[in-house]
Amino acid sequence: MPLMNKINLSFFISWCLISQLAIATEVYRSEDAQGRVTYSDQNTVGSTQIVIPDKPYRTLKFVKRVYDGDTIILEDGQRVRLLGVNTPEIESRFRASESGGVAAKEWLQQQIQKQGKKVYLALDEEKHDRYKRLLAHIYLPDGKHLNLALIENGLGVINIIPPNIRHADKMLKAQQQAEERHLGVWSIPNYQPRPLAQITDQRKGWQRFIGTAKSIKQSRKYTRLIFDHNTVVLIANDNLKLFPKLEKYLGEEIEIRGWVSRSKEQRSILIHHPSALLFR
Protein backbone atom coordinates (compact mmCIF):
# COMPACT_ATOMS: atom_id res chain seq x y z
CA MET A 1 0.00 0.00 0.00
CA PRO A 2 1.42 3.45 -0.89
CA LEU A 3 2.67 5.47 2.06
CA MET A 4 0.61 8.45 0.93
CA ASN A 5 -1.19 8.98 -2.35
CA LYS A 6 -1.72 12.71 -2.41
CA ILE A 7 -0.35 15.12 0.13
CA ASN A 8 0.60 18.74 0.62
CA LEU A 9 4.36 19.14 -0.03
CA SER A 10 5.09 21.24 3.04
CA PHE A 11 3.40 18.65 5.26
CA PHE A 12 5.28 15.82 3.54
CA ILE A 13 8.65 17.53 4.00
CA SER A 14 7.87 18.27 7.65
CA TRP A 15 6.90 14.65 8.17
CA CYS A 16 10.18 13.49 6.60
CA LEU A 17 12.23 15.85 8.74
CA ILE A 18 10.50 14.84 11.94
CA SER A 19 10.96 11.17 11.11
CA GLN A 20 14.61 11.82 10.09
CA LEU A 21 14.47 9.18 7.39
CA ALA A 22 17.68 7.29 6.82
CA ILE A 23 17.26 7.31 3.03
CA ALA A 24 16.19 9.88 0.47
CA THR A 25 12.41 10.07 -0.15
CA GLU A 26 11.04 10.42 -3.68
CA VAL A 27 8.09 12.73 -4.24
CA TYR A 28 6.28 13.30 -7.53
CA ARG A 29 4.61 16.59 -8.49
CA SER A 30 1.57 16.61 -10.77
CA GLU A 31 -0.52 19.47 -12.16
CA ASP A 32 -3.97 18.98 -13.69
CA ALA A 33 -5.70 20.96 -16.46
CA GLN A 34 -7.08 23.42 -13.92
CA GLY A 35 -3.61 24.17 -12.58
CA ARG A 36 -4.14 22.32 -9.29
CA VAL A 37 -0.92 20.86 -7.95
CA THR A 38 -0.72 17.61 -5.99
CA TYR A 39 2.18 15.59 -4.62
CA SER A 40 2.45 11.82 -4.36
CA ASP A 41 4.95 9.04 -3.74
CA GLN A 42 3.63 7.38 -6.95
CA ASN A 43 5.19 8.09 -10.36
CA THR A 44 2.25 8.75 -12.70
CA VAL A 45 2.07 9.97 -16.30
CA GLY A 46 3.05 13.63 -16.49
CA SER A 47 4.45 13.81 -12.97
CA THR A 48 7.87 15.27 -12.12
CA GLN A 49 10.15 13.74 -9.52
CA ILE A 50 11.33 15.77 -6.53
CA VAL A 51 13.99 14.27 -4.27
CA ILE A 52 14.16 15.17 -0.59
CA PRO A 53 17.87 14.85 0.23
CA ASP A 54 19.39 12.42 2.70
CA LYS A 55 20.30 15.10 5.25
CA PRO A 56 18.92 15.38 8.76
CA TYR A 57 17.24 18.62 9.72
CA ARG A 58 19.68 21.09 11.28
CA THR A 59 18.99 24.16 13.39
CA LEU A 60 21.34 27.11 13.82
CA LYS A 61 22.33 27.91 17.41
CA PHE A 62 24.84 30.16 19.17
CA VAL A 63 27.20 28.78 21.79
CA LYS A 64 27.59 30.58 25.10
CA ARG A 65 30.49 28.43 26.27
CA VAL A 66 32.09 25.01 26.04
CA TYR A 67 31.59 23.06 29.25
CA ASP A 68 33.95 20.21 28.40
CA GLY A 69 35.06 18.17 25.41
CA ASP A 70 31.62 16.68 24.74
CA THR A 71 29.19 19.22 26.19
CA ILE A 72 28.37 22.78 25.16
CA ILE A 73 26.02 25.40 26.61
CA LEU A 74 23.91 27.45 24.22
CA GLU A 75 23.06 31.12 24.60
CA ASP A 76 19.62 30.20 25.94
CA GLY A 77 21.23 28.10 28.70
CA GLN A 78 20.41 24.73 27.13
CA ARG A 79 23.11 22.09 27.64
CA VAL A 80 23.89 19.99 24.60
CA ARG A 81 25.64 16.62 24.87
CA LEU A 82 27.46 15.55 21.71
CA LEU A 83 26.07 12.25 20.48
CA GLY A 84 28.22 9.19 19.99
CA VAL A 85 31.37 10.48 21.65
CA ASN A 86 32.81 10.57 25.16
CA THR A 87 35.81 12.70 26.11
CA PRO A 88 37.79 12.49 29.35
CA GLU A 89 36.44 14.48 32.28
CA ILE A 90 37.75 17.86 33.31
CA GLU A 91 38.15 18.80 36.96
CA SER A 92 35.00 19.99 38.71
CA ARG A 93 33.49 19.93 42.18
CA PHE A 94 31.91 16.58 41.27
CA ARG A 95 34.91 14.71 39.86
CA ALA A 96 38.65 14.73 39.35
CA SER A 97 40.19 15.50 35.98
CA GLU A 98 41.12 12.68 33.59
CA SER A 99 44.06 12.56 31.23
CA GLY A 100 43.18 14.24 27.94
CA GLY A 101 40.13 16.11 29.25
CA VAL A 102 41.61 19.60 29.03
CA ALA A 103 42.99 18.95 25.54
CA ALA A 104 39.54 17.89 24.27
CA LYS A 105 37.84 20.94 25.78
CA GLU A 106 40.40 23.39 24.41
CA TRP A 107 40.19 21.85 20.94
CA LEU A 108 36.40 22.14 20.92
CA GLN A 109 36.58 25.75 22.13
CA GLN A 110 38.98 26.67 19.34
CA GLN A 111 36.83 25.03 16.66
CA ILE A 112 33.67 26.82 17.76
CA GLN A 113 35.29 30.21 18.33
CA LYS A 114 36.87 30.20 14.87
CA GLN A 115 33.42 30.33 13.30
CA GLY A 116 31.77 32.93 15.49
CA LYS A 117 30.32 30.48 18.00
CA LYS A 118 27.72 29.39 15.45
CA VAL A 119 26.81 25.71 15.29
CA TYR A 120 24.14 23.60 13.65
CA LEU A 121 22.42 20.89 15.68
CA ALA A 122 21.07 17.65 14.19
CA LEU A 123 19.05 15.41 16.48
CA ASP A 124 18.60 11.64 16.42
CA GLU A 125 15.78 9.40 17.70
CA GLU A 126 16.13 10.14 21.41
CA LYS A 127 16.29 13.88 22.04
CA HIS A 128 17.32 14.16 25.71
CA ASP A 129 19.30 12.13 28.23
CA ARG A 130 18.42 11.47 31.87
CA TYR A 131 20.09 14.77 32.84
CA LYS A 132 17.71 16.67 30.50
CA ARG A 133 20.58 17.58 28.18
CA LEU A 134 19.78 17.89 24.49
CA LEU A 135 21.49 15.15 22.47
CA ALA A 136 22.83 16.22 19.10
CA HIS A 137 25.34 15.93 16.33
CA ILE A 138 27.03 19.32 16.02
CA TYR A 139 28.24 20.89 12.79
CA LEU A 140 30.14 24.10 12.11
CA PRO A 141 28.90 26.49 9.39
CA ASP A 142 31.59 25.09 7.07
CA GLY A 143 30.05 21.61 7.47
CA LYS A 144 32.64 20.13 9.84
CA HIS A 145 31.09 17.40 12.00
CA LEU A 146 32.53 18.04 15.46
CA ASN A 147 31.42 14.73 17.01
CA LEU A 148 33.25 12.85 14.28
CA ALA A 149 36.28 15.16 14.35
CA LEU A 150 36.81 14.55 18.07
CA ILE A 151 37.00 10.83 17.33
CA GLU A 152 39.25 11.32 14.29
CA ASN A 153 41.76 13.25 16.40
CA GLY A 154 41.74 10.75 19.27
CA LEU A 155 40.33 13.37 21.64
CA GLY A 156 37.44 11.09 22.63
CA VAL A 157 36.11 7.58 22.20
CA ILE A 158 32.87 6.43 20.64
CA ASN A 159 29.96 5.88 22.99
CA ILE A 160 27.01 4.65 20.92
CA ILE A 161 23.75 4.37 22.87
CA PRO A 162 20.70 3.11 20.96
CA PRO A 163 18.34 4.22 19.59
CA ASN A 164 20.76 7.03 18.66
CA ILE A 165 22.96 5.15 16.20
CA ARG A 166 23.15 7.66 13.34
CA HIS A 167 26.72 7.84 11.96
CA ALA A 168 27.81 4.90 14.16
CA ASP A 169 29.65 3.10 11.33
CA LYS A 170 31.45 6.26 10.23
CA MET A 171 32.51 7.06 13.80
CA LEU A 172 33.70 3.51 14.42
CA LYS A 173 35.88 3.65 11.31
CA ALA A 174 37.34 6.98 12.46
CA GLN A 175 38.12 5.50 15.87
CA GLN A 176 39.86 2.49 14.38
CA GLN A 177 42.10 4.80 12.38
CA ALA A 178 42.86 7.05 15.37
CA GLU A 179 43.70 3.98 17.47
CA GLU A 180 46.01 2.57 14.78
CA ARG A 181 47.82 5.92 14.66
CA HIS A 182 48.03 6.16 18.46
CA LEU A 183 46.41 9.60 18.50
CA GLY A 184 45.30 11.33 21.68
CA VAL A 185 43.77 9.00 24.26
CA TRP A 186 45.10 5.95 22.40
CA SER A 187 48.64 6.94 23.40
CA ILE A 188 47.86 7.69 27.07
CA PRO A 189 48.90 4.96 29.55
CA ASN A 190 45.72 5.28 31.64
CA TYR A 191 43.63 4.11 28.69
CA GLN A 192 45.63 1.06 27.69
CA PRO A 193 43.90 -2.34 28.11
CA ARG A 194 44.51 -4.27 31.33
CA PRO A 195 43.75 -7.82 32.46
CA LEU A 196 40.25 -8.16 33.86
CA ALA A 197 41.76 -9.27 37.19
CA GLN A 198 42.81 -5.64 37.73
CA ILE A 199 39.20 -4.50 37.74
CA THR A 200 39.36 -4.68 41.53
CA ASP A 201 41.25 -1.39 41.78
CA GLN A 202 39.47 1.90 42.39
CA ARG A 203 40.24 3.57 39.08
CA LYS A 204 37.20 5.39 37.69
CA GLY A 205 36.15 6.59 34.28
CA TRP A 206 36.25 4.90 30.87
CA GLN A 207 38.51 1.86 30.88
CA ARG A 208 39.62 -1.11 28.77
CA PHE A 209 39.87 -4.67 30.05
CA ILE A 210 40.86 -8.00 28.54
CA GLY A 211 39.06 -11.17 29.61
CA THR A 212 37.41 -14.38 28.49
CA ALA A 213 33.62 -14.82 28.60
CA LYS A 214 32.68 -18.11 30.23
CA SER A 215 28.88 -18.26 30.22
CA ILE A 216 25.64 -16.43 29.43
CA LYS A 217 22.70 -15.75 31.70
CA GLN A 218 19.52 -13.98 30.68
CA SER A 219 16.95 -12.18 32.81
CA ARG A 220 13.85 -10.23 31.90
CA LYS A 221 15.73 -6.99 31.19
CA TYR A 222 19.39 -7.90 30.67
CA THR A 223 21.61 -10.59 29.27
CA ARG A 224 24.83 -11.18 31.20
CA LEU A 225 28.14 -12.27 29.74
CA ILE A 226 29.82 -13.79 32.77
CA PHE A 227 33.62 -13.52 32.92
CA ASP A 228 34.12 -14.76 36.48
CA HIS A 229 32.06 -15.24 39.64
CA ASN A 230 31.81 -11.50 40.34
CA THR A 231 32.41 -9.76 36.97
CA VAL A 232 29.81 -9.50 34.23
CA VAL A 233 29.05 -7.51 31.10
CA LEU A 234 25.43 -6.38 30.93
CA ILE A 235 23.58 -5.95 27.65
CA ALA A 236 20.00 -4.74 27.58
CA ASN A 237 17.82 -7.32 25.82
CA ASP A 238 16.39 -4.56 23.63
CA ASN A 239 19.86 -4.03 22.16
CA LEU A 240 20.75 -7.66 21.46
CA LYS A 241 19.70 -7.30 17.83
CA LEU A 242 22.74 -5.08 17.27
CA PHE A 243 25.18 -7.78 18.45
CA PRO A 244 26.32 -11.03 16.91
CA LYS A 245 25.03 -14.10 18.72
CA LEU A 246 26.54 -13.87 22.18
CA GLU A 247 27.64 -17.49 22.03
CA LYS A 248 30.35 -16.30 19.63
CA TYR A 249 32.03 -14.47 22.52
CA LEU A 250 32.29 -17.55 24.73
CA GLY A 251 35.80 -18.86 25.19
CA GLU A 252 37.25 -15.94 23.22
CA GLU A 253 39.62 -13.26 24.46
CA ILE A 254 37.52 -10.09 24.51
CA GLU A 255 38.35 -6.44 25.03
CA ILE A 256 35.66 -4.66 27.05
CA ARG A 257 35.41 -0.88 26.87
CA GLY A 258 33.30 1.11 29.29
CA TRP A 259 32.62 2.16 32.85
CA VAL A 260 32.70 -0.17 35.85
CA SER A 261 29.83 -0.24 38.33
CA ARG A 262 30.50 -1.80 41.73
CA SER A 263 28.14 -3.25 44.30
CA LYS A 264 30.07 -4.82 47.18
CA GLU A 265 32.12 -7.56 45.49
CA GLN A 266 30.08 -7.52 42.31
CA ARG A 267 31.35 -5.58 39.29
CA SER A 268 29.52 -4.97 36.04
CA ILE A 269 30.09 -3.06 32.81
CA LEU A 270 26.98 -1.99 30.91
CA ILE A 271 27.49 -2.30 27.15
CA HIS A 272 25.08 -0.62 24.72
CA HIS A 273 26.68 -1.35 21.36
CA PRO A 274 29.06 -4.00 19.93
CA SER A 275 31.71 -1.31 19.38
CA ALA A 276 32.46 -1.66 23.12
CA LEU A 277 33.01 -5.42 22.99
CA LEU A 278 35.85 -6.40 20.67
CA PHE A 279 37.38 -9.71 19.69
CA ARG A 280 41.14 -9.61 20.25
N, C-alpha and C positions, 0 to 999 in steps of 0.2 A: 504494500500500500504506500503511495507517495507520502512523503513527510508532510507536505503542504501543497495544495494544488494552486491556489491563487492567494496572494498575500501582499500587503503593503510593503514596499521595499524597506522603509525606515524601520518598521516593526521587525522585518526579517533580519536586518543587520543587527539591530539591538539584541534580538534573540541569540544570534550567533556569537556576539561579543560576550553576552552574559554566560553562555554555555562554554565559551573559550574552546571551540572545536579544535581538535588536534590536526584536522586536515582542511584544505580549502573547500569551500562550499560553492557549488555552481548554481547560479540563478539565471533564469531566462526572462527577458523582457518582451512583451507583446503589445501591440497597439491595434485596436480594431478600426473599422471604417469611420466611426464617430470620434476617433481620437482618444478613446479611453485606454489608459495604460494599465496593464496588470503584470504581475510577476509570479513566476512559478518555478518549481524545481524540475519541471518536465519540458523537454525540448520539443516544441511543436513547430509546424510549418509557419515560417515568417517570424519566428522569435529570434532574439539576439542574446547571446550568452554574456553574462556578467560574472566575473569571478571575484569572490570575497577572499582576500589574501590570507595566507596562513601566518597570521601575526596577532598575538594576543593584544587586547586593548591596553593602552598605556595612558597614564594620566601624569601631567606635569606637576611637580611639587618643588618647593624650595626647602633647603636643608638649613635648620637652625644650627645644629652642631652634630659632630660625630661622637657617639657615646663610646664605642669601642670598634674593633675590627669588623664586627658583623651586625651592628645596630646603629641606626641613625635616629635623630630626633628632628621632625619637621617643624616648620615655623609655627604651625598650629598646636604644637606640643605632642602630636602623635608620635609614638615610638614605632619604628619599622625594623623588623628583624629580617635580615637577608636570608632568603630561602636556600636550602641545599648546602649551606656552608657553615662551618664552625671555626672560629679563630680563637687562639688562646686568650685567657682572661687577662684583663688589666687589673691593677690594684684598686680596691674599693673598700668601703667599710664592711662589706659582706664577704669578701674573699681576698686571698693573696694573689699577687700577679703570677702569671705563667710565662715561661720562656717564649718569646715571639709575639706576645700580646701587644706590646708597645709598637713594634714594627708594623703590625697589621693595621693598627689604628692610625698611625702616622701616614701610611700609604693611602688609606681610604680618605683621610682628610685632604691630602694633596690632590688626589684625583677629583674630588668634588669641588674643591676651591678653584681649580684650574678652569672650570667651566661655570663659574658664577653661582655655585651652590644650587644649580638646577639639576634635577634628576627626573627620570620617568619611571613610574612604578607599574609593574605588570603582576597581577595577582594569579594565584593558582586555585585549586578546588577549595581548600580550607583557608579562610581569610584571616583568622586570628589564632594565636596560641593561648595557652592557659593563663598567660600573664596579660592578656588583652592587647598584645602587640600586633600590629598589622604585619602580615607575612607577604613578602614581595620579592620579585626579581627587580633589580635596580639597574637602570641604563642611564648613561650620560647623554647629553644632546648629540654628541657625535656618534652615538650608537654603541659605545663600549658597554659590555655586559659586566658589571662590577662583581657580581657573585662568581661568575666564571673566571674573571681575571684574578681574583684572590686565590682561587684554586691553582690556576696556571702558574702563578708566582710562588707557590708553596707557602703562602701566608696563612692558609687555613686548610681544613680537610673537609671532604664532603660529609654531609649529614642529611641523608635523604629520609624524610618521614612521610609515608603515604597518608592521605591521597595526593600530596603535593610532590609529584614525580616528574613534572615538566623539566626538561633539559637534563635529566639524570644521566643518560648515556653520554652526553657531551661532557658533563662535569666529571664523570668517572674517567673518561679518556684523558682529560686534562690532568687529573690527579695522577694517573699512571705515569704520564710524561714527567710531571714535576718530581715524583718519587724517583724515577730512573735517573734524573739529573741531580738529585740530592739538593733540591732547592728548599730554602726556608726551613719549615718545621721538620722536613725529611732529613736534615743534616744535624738536628739538635739531639744531643744524647738522651734527654728526658723522654723523647718520643720514639725511641728505638724499641723494637719488640723484646719482651722478656718472657722467660718460662712462666707458665701459669702458676707454678708453685710460689712465685714471688707476689702473687696477688694478696698475700696476707699483710703486706706493708700498708702504711697509711697514706700513700701517695694518692692525691685526688686529681680530678680532671680527666681529659681524654687520654686513653692509654692503649697500648698494643700488647697482646699476650699470645703466646704459642702454646697450644695444648692439643690433646687428642680426645675427640668425642667418643664416649663409651656406650651411651644408651639414649633412648628417647622416651619421654613421658608426656602425655597430653592431658590437659584439664579442659574445663569448659571455655576458658578465655585464652590460655596460653599453651604453647608447646615448649617443652624444655629439652634442650640438648644438654645432657649431663656429662660433665668432664671428670668430676670426682664426687665424693660423698657430700661436699659442701660448696661446690662451684657449678653453676649452671648458666647457660645462655637462654634467655627468654625470647620467644617470638610470638607475637599476637597471632592467634589463629586467622584473623581477618587478613593478615599479610602473607600467609603461607603461599598463596598463589604466585607471589613474586620470586620465590625461592625454588631451587631444584628440589627434588625429593630429599628430605632430610636424611634418609638412610644413606645417601651418598657421602655424608660427612662422617659417618661412623668409621672408626679405625683409622681415619686420616689425620695428618698433622694440619691443624687449622690455625690461622691467625685471626684473632678476635679484636675488633677495634671498637672502643666505646668507653662508657663510664661505669664504674663499679658501684653497685649498691650493696650495703652490708646490713645484716640483721643478725646480731650475735655472731655465731660462727658461720652463718650462711652468707654466701656472696653470689650475686647475680649480675649479669650484664644484659640489658634490654637491647635487642637488635631489631631495627625496623626494616632494613633493606639488605639484600645479599652483598652489597658493596662493603659491609662491615664484617663479613665472614668469608675469609679468603682461604682457598686451598694453597698450601705451601709448595 
